[in-house]
């Protein structure tokens, strides 16, 4: 099965994360689910959430805080 990965980056003007799909960008909202690609062997099913900072919530309630100056690969 072929996976299609997209770049997820922070839009500082709009203050939220977007997915880049070709020439278009789509905003993500709290509660959206996706697979986060960490390296060649690790992808994590997670949910986007916002407290004081944006983070993803993983199984078992673990949080991974997203850094606004980084971009991430995700599968939606």
SVG drawing of the C-alpha trace seen along z (x, -y; Angstrom):
<svg xmlns="http://www.w3.org/2000/svg" viewBox="-12 -37 26 39">
<polyline fill="none" stroke="black" stroke-width="0.4" points="0.0,0.0 1.5,-3.3 1.3,-6.2 0.9,-9.8 2.7,-12.1 2.1,-15.8 3.9,-18.7 2.3,-20.2 3.6,-23.6 2.6,-26.5 1.0,-29.6 2.1,-32.4 -0.3,-34.9 -3.3,-32.7 -2.0,-31.1 -2.7,-27.5 -1.2,-24.5 -1.8,-23.9 -1.3,-20.9 0.4,-21.7 -1.2,-19.7 0.5,-20.8 -0.2,-24.5 -2.9,-24.7 -2.8,-24.9 -5.6,-23.5 -6.0,-24.6 -6.2,-22.0 -8.5,-22.3 -8.5,-20.8 -9.6,-17.2 -8.3,-16.4 -6.7,-13.0 -3.7,-12.0 -0.6,-9.9 2.6,-11.8 5.8,-10.5 8.7,-10.6 11.3,-8.7 11.5,-5.9 10.2,-3.3 7.9,-5.3 4.5,-6.8 2.1,-7.6 -1.7,-8.0 -2.5,-11.2 -5.0,-14.0 -4.3,-17.8 -5.1,-19.8 -4.5,-23.3 -3.9,-24.5 -1.5,-27.3 0.5,-25.7 -0.4,-23.3 0.4,-19.6 -0.6,-16.2 -2.2,-13.7 -1.1,-10.1 -2.4,-6.8 -2.2,-6.7 -2.6,-10.4 1.0,-11.2 1.6,-14.7 4.0,-15.8 4.3,-19.6 4.7,-21.0 7.4,-23.5 6.1,-26.4 9.4,-26.8 9.5,-23.1 7.5,-21.3 6.3,-17.7 5.2,-15.0 1.7,-13.6 -0.7,-11.3 -4.4,-12.5"/>
</svg>
